[in-house]
């Protein structure tokens, strides 16, 4: 009876019946699609060519996931820049400790070629991967070990949770030029504020065709110390040292330049600097202690013409020790300090740079112009707090306004103030700096002649960061170049 009524209803109400059948067909089709997608996701989750475990997978920007699975050309040469920094601080640091339990770095399916240790080399192509055993296991992606052991090695532990010694050695090590180049330079730079109107610039510099083996006149070291006195005058001190009197390390921050040296131990720096000039000698014996998490990771810009590298191990630090000018010595205790490290080829290269300290935040901005300004690094503005790097912004230019006298070079002028605006997605911040003091140095030779300006000033920062209003004030050091 029910079947008879149903068929009669279909014959009598044809339009309504067709509409119901169409809806039923669409529903069935949607279910088929959803089941297919679910099956595909399940297959991918079991695919050994994909990184497994965890709830979020971070991949190199621009990578084709299918190419990564199949090993196509689109999967070659991809990497995640500054992956150690992301693992330790940006993703896996204290800032996200309430929502991120584990971060597990991994290299998956890289193409390698192996040759036997002895005999004729007939390379064999293999795929290789790497991961941190304890982190992979925490994500549920650990290996099923049938024989032997699979646990963290000392290098694994240093990657995800380095000691202070390991962290600063890794960041602050010295480098070798890719090829001999007379314009190569690398230096430790420190500054410290020893009084309301008194500060020091201290540079341990290597320059020329730097080599670990060649000890000749093609390269050497130099100590550069500038003292801004309370009366507003600047004294410069220098010490030139041949290569035979220089020692440096490509796996640590340690360097020796004649009588002067830097030693990093357990995250603290010991400085001994001796130089001559300004009517006498100067000697600094200081301990510089970086504040926790107040660092910026290494970045490097390069092309066929030049290379520029930069890292800030101590965006905020305190210094204590003894400073002797001529025969007069004074003690400093817990004064504000800063330390960065630069390396690269500096032929016809200029930059914009600033580092400042506010009540809660430190800020750092910069960018490099290559030869004839043909290459420029993206300008960045980083905000750093007690948990590390909070946000990195991009900006296109700095607006310099006004003119004021600068010390160091007769007739030299510096800007009175400047502004920049940094943006990243929905966040925007505005930085305004009032220049209080400026020192000019004549730089370059031939057709490339510039005034290098080192400035001290007050800043004001305002805007929105990660949905929160921001207003910060403080003082800092800033650098730029100007033509005569």
C-alpha positions, 0 to 999 in steps of 0.5 A: 500500500505504501509503495502504491501511494508513493508512486501515485504521488510521483505521477500526480506531483511531477514538479515537486517530485523532481525538485525533491529528487534533485535535492536528494541527488545534490545531498548525495553528491556533497557527501561523496565529495566530503568523504573523498576529501576526508579519505585523501586527508587520511591518506596524506596523514599516513604518507611517509613523504609528509611531516607527521605529528603535531597539530600545526605544520610550518613549511617554507614560504612558497613551497608546493606541498605536492611537489614536496611529496613527489620530490619535484623541482618545486621542492628543491632548495627550500628552507625556513630562514632562522629556523633555530630562532623560530624553534627557540623563541618565536614559536616555542618561546615563553610568549606562546608557552600557554598554547604551544607545548612542543615545537619539533624541527625536521628536515624531510626527504632531502636529496643527497649524494654519497660516495664510498670513503675509499676507492673510486667515487661513484655517487649514489642518490639517497633521500635523508631526513633529520629531526630531534628525537625527543621533540618528534616523540612528543608530537607522536611522530617518533620512530619505531626503533627495532634495534639500537637507541634513538635519543637526543645527541648533544648537538640536538640539545644545543639546537633546541635548548642551548646553554648561554655559552652555546647560544652566544657562540652560535650567534656571535662567531667570526666569519671568513670571506668567501674569497680574498677581498681587501674591503672585507670587514668584521667587527664587534661593536659595543656602546655604553652610557656612563653618565647623563651626557657621557657615552662610549663607542667601542669597536674591535675591527678586523679588515682586509683579506682576512685569513686564519693562516696568512699572517701578512700585511694584507689584513690586520686589526684595529681598535676604535674608541670614541668618548663623548665627554660630559662637556659635549666634546668627542675624543677618538682613540685608535690602535692599529695591529698587524695580522700577526697580533690578531686572533679570532675564532669562527666558532665563538665570539672571542677575538684578540687585537694586540693588547685588546680582547673580547671573551664570552663566557656563559653569556657574559662578555669581558672587554679589555680595550687599549687605544691611543689618542685624544692627548693620551691613552684609554683603557677599558676593563668591562663586563657586559651582561646581556638582558635575557631574551633581548637579542635579534638573530643573525641576518645576511644579505648577499649577491654577486657584488657584496655580502652584509651580515648582522646580529645583535646578541645584546640589544639591551645589556648592563656594563660594569667595570673600570675606565681609565683615561690617561691616568685618571680611572673611574668605576662604572656599575650597571650602566646601559650597554648594547652590543652587535656584530657586523661582517661583510664586504663594505665597498661603497656600502651605506646603511640606516640603523638605530637601537633604542631602549624604552621603559618596556621595549627595545627597538631596532631598525636598519637596512643596507644600501649596496654599491651605487644603491643597486641593492638594498635590504628590506628595511625592518623595525623590530620591537623586543621585550622581556619575552623576545622579539614581539613583532617585526615591521617593514618600512620603506623610507626614513623622513629626515627633517631640519639641520643641526651642527655635528661634531667631528668634521668642520661644517658637518650637518645632521638632521634635527629629527626624523620619522618612519612608519612600520607596518605588518598586516593589521599592525602599524607603528610610528617612530619619531626621533628628536636628535640631541647630539651628532658626531660626523666622520669622513668616510670613503675615497675617490668619488664615493665620499660620505659623512657617517653620522652617529646620533644620540636622541629621544624617541617616541613610539606609538601605534598598535601591535597584535591588537593592543595600543602601544606608546613608548618613550626612551633614548637611543643611538642612530646612524645614517650617511649624508653627502657633503 
